[in-house]
Amino acid sequence: MKISADRLALTQELHALVIDYWHDVDTNWGANAPDYYTDDGVFVGPAASYEGKEKIRAFYQWRKDRGDRTVVHSVQNFQALPEGSDKATCHWFLFLYAADGKPVLPTNPPIQIAYMTDRLVKDPQKGWLVTYRRFEEWFAGGAPTTNPTLDDD
C-alpha cells in the first residue's frame, strides 16, 4: 500500500502532538494538557469521562493534588487518517507504566494497554486540537490507574 506524502506529514505532525501531550502529563502533571483540547473536548476513560477543557483541567489538578506519582505514557503503533484538510482521526496504543511515589521505583509491566482513538480539528490560530479522546482498555493489571471515581470510593 502506498502512503501519500501528505498523510506521512500529517502522521508525523499528529504523532508529535500526542508525544508532546503525554510528555507534559508525565513530567509536568499535565499542566498544559487542557490546551491540547477544544473548549468542548471530551476525554473518555474506562472508568470516567471529562467533558470540556475545564473538567479536563480539574482532572489533572486532582491527579497532582493526590501526591507523588511516577508515570510514563508510551505511544505505540500510531496511525493518522486525514478527513479533509482540517479533520483527522488517529488510532494508537498507549502503554501506561505508573506507580505512586518518587523515582526510582521497582520496574513492572505496564499497568494498562489501551487502544486509543483521537478525533482532531485544525484551528487556524491554534493548530490541531483534540475534540475527542477515547481509551479502550485491552490489558490491565498491577497498580490501579488514577481516577477520582475509583480513588474516592
C-alpha positions as CSV (number, residue, x, y, z in Angstrom):
1,M,0.0,0.0,0.0
2,K,1.4,3.4,-1.0
3,I,1.2,6.2,1.6
4,S,1.0,9.7,0.3
5,A,3.5,12.4,1.3
6,D,0.6,14.4,2.8
7,R,-0.5,11.5,5.0
8,L,3.0,10.9,6.1
9,A,3.5,14.5,7.0
10,L,0.1,14.5,8.9
11,T,1.1,11.4,10.8
12,Q,4.4,12.9,11.9
13,E,2.7,16.1,12.9
14,L,-0.1,14.5,14.9
15,H,2.3,11.9,16.4
16,A,4.5,14.7,17.7
17,L,1.4,16.4,19.2
18,V,0.4,13.2,21.1
19,I,4.0,12.7,22.3
20,D,4.2,16.4,23.5
21,Y,0.8,15.9,25.3
22,W,1.9,12.8,27.2
23,H,5.4,14.3,27.9
24,D,3.6,17.2,29.6
25,V,1.4,14.8,31.6
26,D,4.4,12.6,32.6
27,T,6.8,15.5,33.6
28,N,4.6,18.5,34.3
29,W,1.5,17.0,35.9
30,G,-0.5,17.7,32.8
31,A,-0.5,21.5,33.5
32,N,-0.7,22.2,29.7
33,A,-2.8,19.2,28.8
34,P,-6.1,21.0,28.6
35,D,-4.6,23.3,25.9
36,Y,-4.5,20.4,23.5
37,Y,-8.3,20.2,23.5
38,T,-11.1,22.2,22.0
39,D,-13.2,24.1,24.6
40,D,-15.8,21.3,24.4
41,G,-13.3,18.5,24.0
42,V,-14.1,15.1,25.6
43,F,-11.7,12.7,27.4
44,V,-13.3,9.3,27.7
45,G,-11.6,6.9,30.1
46,P,-12.5,3.3,31.1
47,A,-13.9,4.5,34.4
48,A,-14.8,8.1,33.9
49,S,-15.2,10.8,31.3
50,Y,-14.5,14.5,31.3
51,E,-16.3,16.9,29.0
52,G,-14.9,20.3,28.4
53,K,-11.5,21.8,28.8
54,E,-12.1,22.9,32.4
55,K,-13.2,19.5,33.6
56,I,-10.1,18.1,31.9
57,R,-8.0,20.7,33.7
58,A,-9.7,19.8,37.0
59,F,-8.9,16.1,36.5
60,Y,-5.2,16.8,36.0
61,Q,-5.1,19.2,39.1
62,W,-6.8,16.4,41.1
63,R,-4.0,14.0,39.9
64,K,-1.4,16.4,41.1
65,D,-3.1,17.1,44.4
66,R,-3.3,13.4,45.3
67,G,0.5,13.2,45.8
68,D,3.7,11.8,44.3
69,R,3.2,9.5,41.3
70,T,5.7,8.4,38.7
71,V,4.1,7.7,35.3
72,V,5.2,7.0,31.7
73,H,2.6,7.0,28.9
74,S,4.3,5.3,25.9
75,V,2.7,5.8,22.5
76,Q,3.0,2.9,20.0
77,N,1.7,2.0,16.5
78,F,0.5,5.5,15.7
79,Q,-1.9,5.9,12.7
80,A,-3.3,9.2,11.4
81,L,-6.2,9.2,9.0
82,P,-7.0,12.5,7.3
83,E,-10.6,13.6,6.8
84,G,-10.1,16.6,4.6
85,S,-7.7,19.4,5.4
86,D,-9.0,20.3,8.8
87,K,-10.1,17.0,10.5
88,A,-8.3,13.7,11.3
89,T,-8.8,10.6,13.3
90,C,-5.9,8.9,15.0
91,H,-5.6,5.4,16.4
92,W,-2.7,4.2,18.6
93,F,-1.8,2.1,21.6
94,L,-1.0,3.6,25.0
95,F,1.3,1.6,27.3
96,L,0.9,3.0,30.8
97,Y,3.6,2.4,33.4
98,A,2.7,4.0,36.7
99,A,3.1,3.8,40.5
100,D,2.6,6.1,43.4
101,G,5.9,7.5,44.8
102,K,9.0,9.2,43.5
103,P,11.7,7.6,41.3
104,V,13.5,5.3,41.5
105,L,10.7,2.7,41.8
106,P,10.7,-1.0,41.0
107,T,10.1,-1.9,37.4
108,N,6.9,-3.7,36.4
109,P,4.9,-4.5,33.3
110,P,2.6,-1.8,32.1
111,I,-0.5,-1.4,34.3
112,Q,-2.6,-0.7,31.2
113,I,-2.5,-1.1,27.5
114,A,-5.3,0.8,25.8
115,Y,-6.4,1.2,22.2
116,M,-6.7,5.0,21.7
117,T,-9.0,6.9,19.3
118,D,-8.5,10.6,18.9
119,R,-10.6,13.0,16.7
120,L,-8.9,16.3,15.9
121,V,-9.8,19.5,14.2
122,K,-7.4,22.1,12.9
123,D,-7.9,25.6,14.3
124,P,-6.4,28.3,12.0
125,Q,-4.7,30.0,15.0
126,K,-4.1,27.2,17.5
127,G,-3.3,24.3,15.1
128,W,-4.6,20.8,15.8
129,L,-6.8,20.3,18.8
130,V,-8.4,17.2,20.2
131,T,-12.2,17.1,20.2
132,Y,-12.5,13.5,21.4
133,R,-10.0,11.1,23.0
134,R,-11.2,7.6,24.0
135,F,-9.3,4.9,26.0
136,E,-10.4,1.3,25.2
137,E,-8.7,-0.8,27.7
138,W,-7.3,-4.1,26.3
139,F,-5.0,-5.1,29.2
140,A,-4.9,-4.1,32.8
141,G,-3.1,-5.2,35.9
142,G,-0.7,-4.2,38.7
143,A,-1.2,-0.7,40.2
144,P,-4.6,0.9,39.6
145,T,-4.9,3.8,37.3
146,T,-5.7,7.2,38.9
147,N,-9.3,8.2,38.7
148,P,-11.4,10.3,41.2
149,T,-14.3,7.9,40.9
150,L,-12.2,4.9,41.9
151,D,-10.0,6.6,44.4
152,D,-12.8,8.5,46.2
153,D,-14.9,5.4,46.8
